[in-house]
Amino acid sequence: MKTQKLLSQLSSESCLALLLASHYLLFLSRLTYPPLLYHLLMSPCLMANCYLVLMTTNLLNISVLENFLRYMFPPTLVVQSYCLQGLLLQPLIYTCADYGANLMNNNLWQDLKKKPKYLVTFTVGFEQRNHINTVVKKFSEDFQILLFHYDGRTTEWDQFEWSKSAIHISTRKQTKWWYAKRFLHPDVVSAYEYIFIWDEDLGVEHFNADKYIQLVKKHGLEISQPGLEPNNGLTWEMTKRRGDREVHKDTKEKAGWCSDPHLPPCAAFVEIMAPVFSRDAWRCVWHMIQNDLVHGWGLDFALRRCVEPAHEKIGVVDSQWIIHKVIPSLGSQGKSENGKAPWQGVRERCKKEWTMFQSRLAEADKEYLGRMVKG
């Protein structure tokens, strides 16, 4: 009580300074819920101003982030990240929405009428708001919506009622795998049975999220994606929708593309456009995502490493399908250099990252086999 009384008399600036120091000490000590941090989070001076300054690293202090997002406040948060490129420590400023009497009276759980079972993330720009509004309506209350904002525009989304119960994380000009690595640590999202990590340009006229989950469970899919309507942004035969079945797990590709019918891209393969991961599969996949390779190219060919047997547990759900609208929103975030359009620079980096990722996997395999030989 003495601690709470003292904190109630502090200015918001002093509160922020104390919280910053407490969180940093927490990171160093790996403790959970030190009394000072708890009282700071619950103190009136923070509640009134609703500003929290935390320190984090690229790997994140997962215990604090989990407790912060899921228990200390209702689901809606706006996270504005000021990342110092090249530095280990990155200050993050979290601001939370005004929840009125429930928040100020510390009745923090009253608004949580139903605990979501699944997590759905979209990496979005405000220009796609109407499309995302349509997509979100395909997901029931069993799905927690999380938006990663690459354009810095967050509060405008509150024109949609569902946005007020969504989680919003904003860092300008980043990609979904950059966000996933920093904010979707497996321990943070362990409350969810399945995690959807989707692009913003997917048509869902023929998609029902609840039915999709039923089919994934029925067919034992740990990693999956909806089928793609033919001739709409189709790259691989494996992801092409088949109209005569619920799910397929293999395909025939061009001659010479598959060294083994149980290996990608003929089986054990989904694209990075709209993947869905089980809780256990995501724990493995998250560790494969490279901190500095932000586009995820090559990850789709490596997903098979996370489940066994991969050709049975990775598949495409045909009876709930999507349409890839191929909106080049990511390319428009780049800069024109040497006379090249922004999208060309993005694509060149994607290809370089794919080569780097393959090289790292090969080195990791070599190291692992070397340790096995040595016993």
C-alpha positions in Angstrom: 0.0 0.0 0.0 2.9 2.4 0.8 4.3 1.7 -2.7 1.0 2.4 -4.4 0.4 5.6 -2.4 3.9 6.9 -3.3 3.4 6.1 -7.0 0.0 7.9 -7.1 1.8 11.1 -6.2 4.4 10.9 -9.0 4.2 12.8 -12.2 3.7 10.7 -15.4 7.3 11.5 -16.4 8.7 10.0 -13.2 6.4 7.0 -13.5 7.7 6.4 -17.0 11.3 6.6 -15.8 10.7 4.2 -13.0 9.0 1.7 -15.3 11.8 1.9 -17.8 14.4 1.2 -15.1 12.3 -1.6 -13.6 11.8 -3.3 -17.0 15.4 -3.1 -17.8 16.4 -4.6 -14.4 13.8 -7.3 -15.1 15.4 -8.1 -18.4 18.8 -8.5 -16.8 17.6 -10.7 -13.9 15.0 -12.7 -15.9 12.5 -12.4 -13.1 8.8 -12.2 -13.5 6.5 -9.7 -11.8 8.8 -7.8 -9.4 6.6 -5.8 -7.1 7.8 -2.4 -8.4 6.9 -3.3 -12.0 3.5 -4.6 -10.9 2.7 -1.4 -8.9 3.9 0.7 -11.8 1.7 -1.0 -14.2 -1.3 -0.6 -11.9 -0.5 2.9 -10.6 -3.0 5.7 -11.1 -0.4 8.0 -12.7 0.0 5.5 -15.5 -3.6 4.6 -15.8 -4.5 8.3 -16.2 -2.0 9.0 -18.9 -1.9 5.5 -20.4 1.7 5.6 -21.5 4.2 2.8 -20.9 7.8 2.9 -21.9 9.6 -0.5 -22.0 13.0 -1.6 -23.1 13.3 -4.7 -25.2 15.8 -6.5 -27.3 15.4 -8.1 -30.7 14.6 -11.4 -28.9 12.1 -9.6 -26.6 11.5 -10.1 -22.9 8.7 -12.5 -23.5 7.4 -13.0 -20.0 6.7 -9.3 -19.5 5.3 -8.8 -23.0 2.9 -11.8 -22.6 1.7 -10.5 -19.2 1.4 -7.0 -20.5 -0.6 -7.8 -23.6 -2.8 -10.5 -22.2 -3.4 -9.7 -18.6 -2.6 -6.2 -17.5 -4.9 -4.5 -20.0 -7.9 -5.4 -22.1 -7.1 -6.6 -25.6 -6.8 -3.3 -27.5 -3.3 -1.8 -27.5 -1.5 0.5 -29.8 2.3 -0.1 -30.0 4.4 2.5 -31.6 8.0 1.3 -32.0 10.9 3.6 -32.4 13.6 1.2 -33.5 17.2 2.2 -33.5 18.6 0.2 -36.4 21.9 -1.5 -35.6 21.5 -1.2 -31.8 20.7 -4.1 -29.5 18.3 -2.2 -27.3 15.2 -0.8 -28.9 12.9 1.5 -26.9 9.3 0.8 -27.5 6.5 3.1 -26.6 3.2 1.4 -25.8 0.1 3.5 -25.7 -3.3 2.0 -24.7 -6.8 3.0 -25.6 -9.2 4.7 -23.1 -11.3 2.1 -21.4 -13.1 4.5 -19.1 -14.4 3.3 -15.7 -13.4 -0.3 -16.1 -9.7 0.5 -16.6 -9.6 3.3 -14.0 -11.3 1.2 -11.4 -8.8 -1.7 -12.1 -11.7 -3.9 -13.2 -9.5 -5.1 -16.1 -11.3 -8.3 -17.0 -14.9 -7.1 -17.3 -14.5 -6.4 -21.0 -13.1 -9.9 -21.7 -16.4 -11.7 -22.2 -14.9 -14.5 -24.2 -11.3 -15.8 -24.4 -10.2 -16.3 -28.0 -8.9 -19.7 -29.1 -7.0 -18.6 -32.2 -4.8 -15.7 -33.3 -5.1 -14.0 -36.7 -2.5 -11.5 -37.8 -2.6 -9.2 -40.8 0.2 -6.8 -41.9 -1.7 -3.8 -43.1 -1.8 -0.3 -44.5 -4.7 2.1 -43.9 -5.5 2.2 -47.7 -6.6 -1.5 -47.4 -9.0 -0.8 -44.5 -12.2 -1.6 -46.3 -10.8 -4.9 -47.7 -9.5 -5.9 -44.2 -12.9 -5.0 -42.7 -14.5 -7.5 -45.1 -11.9 -10.1 -44.3 -12.2 -9.8 -40.5 -15.9 -10.4 -40.6 -15.1 -14.0 -41.7 -13.6 -14.7 -38.3 -15.8 -15.3 -35.3 -15.3 -14.3 -31.6 -13.0 -17.3 -31.2 -10.4 -15.4 -33.2 -8.2 -12.6 -31.7 -7.4 -10.1 -34.4 -3.9 -8.5 -34.4 -2.9 -5.8 -37.0 0.7 -5.0 -37.7 0.7 -1.4 -39.2 3.5 -0.7 -41.6 2.3 2.9 -42.3 2.0 4.2 -38.7 -1.8 4.8 -39.0 -3.6 3.1 -36.2 -6.3 5.2 -34.5 -8.2 5.7 -37.7 -9.1 2.0 -37.7 -11.4 2.6 -34.8 -14.1 3.6 -37.4 -14.6 -0.2 -37.3 -16.2 -1.6 -34.2 -14.1 -4.8 -34.2 -10.9 -2.7 -34.2 -11.6 -1.6 -30.7 -11.1 -5.2 -29.4 -8.1 -5.9 -31.7 -4.4 -5.6 -30.9 -2.6 -2.9 -32.9 1.2 -2.9 -33.4 2.7 -0.1 -35.4 6.2 0.2 -36.8 6.7 2.0 -40.1 7.9 0.2 -43.3 8.4 -3.3 -41.9 7.3 -6.7 -43.1 5.1 -9.4 -41.5 8.0 -11.7 -40.8 9.9 -8.8 -39.1 6.8 -8.3 -36.9 6.4 -12.0 -36.3 9.9 -12.5 -35.1 9.7 -9.6 -32.6 6.1 -9.9 -31.4 4.9 -13.5 -31.8 7.4 -15.4 -29.7 5.9 -18.8 -29.0 5.6 -18.2 -25.3 3.7 -15.0 -26.0 1.1 -16.6 -28.2 1.0 -20.0 -26.4 -2.6 -19.4 -25.4 -3.7 -19.8 -29.0 -4.3 -23.2 -30.6 -3.6 -21.9 -34.1 -1.8 -18.8 -35.5 -2.8 -17.3 -38.8 -0.1 -15.1 -40.4 -1.7 -13.6 -43.4 -1.1 -10.9 -46.0 -3.5 -8.1 -46.5 -4.5 -8.8 -50.1 -6.5 -12.0 -49.8 -10.1 -12.4 -51.1 -12.2 -14.4 -48.6 -15.6 -14.7 -50.4 -15.4 -18.5 -50.2 -13.7 -18.8 -46.8 -15.2 -19.5 -43.4 -12.6 -19.5 -40.5 -14.6 -21.8 -38.2 -15.0 -24.4 -40.9 -11.4 -24.1 -41.8 -10.3 -24.9 -38.2 -12.6 -28.0 -38.2 -11.0 -29.3 -41.4 -7.5 -28.7 -40.1 -8.2 -30.7 -37.0 -10.1 -33.4 -38.9 -7.1 -34.0 -41.3 -4.4 -33.6 -38.7 -2.7 -30.6 -40.3 -0.1 -28.8 -38.2 0.8 -26.4 -41.0 -1.7 -25.4 -43.6 -3.1 -22.8 -45.9 -6.4 -22.3 -47.8 -6.4 -23.4 -51.4 -5.8 -20.6 -54.0 -8.3 -20.1 -56.7 -6.6 -21.1 -60.0 -5.0 -18.4 -62.1 -5.1 -15.8 -59.3 -1.6 -15.1 -58.0 -0.7 -18.8 -58.3 3.0 -19.7 -58.1 3.0 -23.4 -57.2 0.8 -26.3 -58.2 0.7 -27.4 -54.5 -1.3 -24.4 -53.4 -3.8 -24.6 -56.3 -7.3 -25.3 -55.1 -8.9 -28.7 -56.1 -12.6 -28.7 -56.3 -13.2 -32.4 -55.7 -11.9 -32.8 -52.1 -11.6 -31.2 -48.6 -7.8 -31.2 -48.4 -4.8 -32.3 -50.4 -1.3 -33.0 -49.2 0.7 -33.6 -52.4 0.7 -32.6 -56.1 2.6 -33.1 -59.4 5.0 -30.3 -60.4 7.0 -29.6 -63.5 9.5 -32.3 -64.5 12.6 -32.1 -62.4 11.2 -29.9 -59.7 10.8 -32.6 -57.1 13.6 -34.9 -56.2 11.3 -36.8 -53.9 7.4 -36.9 -54.1 7.3 -36.3 -50.3 9.4 -33.2 -50.4 8.6 -29.6 -51.5 7.3 -28.3 -53.7 5.4 -31.6 -54.4 4.5 -32.2 -50.7 5.1 -30.9 -47.2 4.7 -27.4 -48.6 2.6 -24.2 -48.2 3.4 -20.7 -49.2 4.2 -17.8 -46.9 1.3 -15.8 -48.2 -1.4 -17.2 -45.9 0.1 -19.9 -43.6 -1.7 -21.3 -40.5 0.4 -22.9 -37.8 -0.6 -25.1 -34.8 0.9 -23.9 -31.5 3.6 -26.6 -31.5 4.5 -26.1 -35.2 4.8 -22.3 -34.6 7.3 -22.9 -31.8 9.6 -24.5 -34.2 9.0 -22.2 -37.2 9.5 -19.0 -35.1 13.1 -20.2 -34.3 13.8 -20.7 -38.0 12.8 -17.1 -38.9 16.0 -15.1 -39.2 16.1 -11.8 -37.4 17.7 -10.0 -40.4 15.9 -11.7 -43.2 12.6 -9.9 -43.2 10.8 -11.2 -46.3 10.6 -14.9 -45.4 11.7 -16.2 -48.8 12.8 -19.8 -48.6 10.9 -20.4 -45.3 8.2 -22.3 -47.1 10.7 -24.9 -48.3 12.0 -25.4 -44.7 8.6 -25.7 -42.9 8.8 -29.5 -43.3 11.6 -29.5 -40.6 9.1 -28.6 -38.0 6.6 -31.6 -38.2 6.9 -35.3 -38.8 5.9 -36.9 -41.1 5.8 -33.6 -42.9 4.0 -34.9 -46.0 1.1 -36.0 -43.7 0.9 -32.9 -41.4 1.3 -30.1 -44.0 -1.4 -29.5 -46.5 -3.8 -27.3 -48.3 -7.5 -26.9 -47.4 -9.4 -27.0 -50.7 -13.0 -26.6 -49.5 -12.2 -23.2 -47.8 -10.3 -21.2 -50.4 -9.0 -17.7 -51.0 -8.1 -15.5 -53.9 -4.8 -13.7 -54.0 -5.5 -10.2 -55.2 -1.8 -9.4 -55.8 -1.8 -5.8 -54.4 1.9 -4.7 -54.4 1.6 -2.7 -51.1 5.0 -3.8 -49.8 6.9 -2.6 -52.9 5.3 0.9 -52.6 6.9 1.3 -49.2 10.4 1.2 -50.6 12.6 3.8 -52.3 13.5 4.2 -55.9 17.3 3.8 -56.4 19.5 3.8 -59.4 16.5 4.3 -61.7 14.8 1.2 -60.4 11.2 1.2 -59.2 10.7 0.5 -55.5 9.2 -2.9 -56.1 12.3 -4.0 -58.0 14.5 -3.2 -55.1 12.2 -5.2 -52.8 12.2 -8.2 -55.1 16.0 -8.1 -55.4 16.4 -8.2 -51.7 13.9 -11.1 -51.5 16.1 -13.1 -53.8 19.2 -12.3 -51.9 17.5 -13.3 -48.6 16.5 -16.6 -50.1 20.1 -17.4 -51.0 21.3 -16.3 -47.6 18.6 -18.4 -45.9 19.5 -21.5 -47.9 23.2 -21.0 -47.1 22.5 -20.8 -43.4 20.3 -23.9 -43.4 23.1 -25.8 -45.1 25.6 -24.6 -42.6 23.3 -25.6 -39.7 22.8 -29.0 -41.2 26.6 -29.5 -41.6 27.2 -28.4 -38.1 24.5 -30.7 -36.7 25.8 -33.7 -38.7 29.3 -33.0 -37.5 28.2 -33.1 -33.9 26.3 -36.3 -34.5 29.5 -38.0 -36.0 31.6 -36.9 -33.0 28.9 -38.4 -30.7 
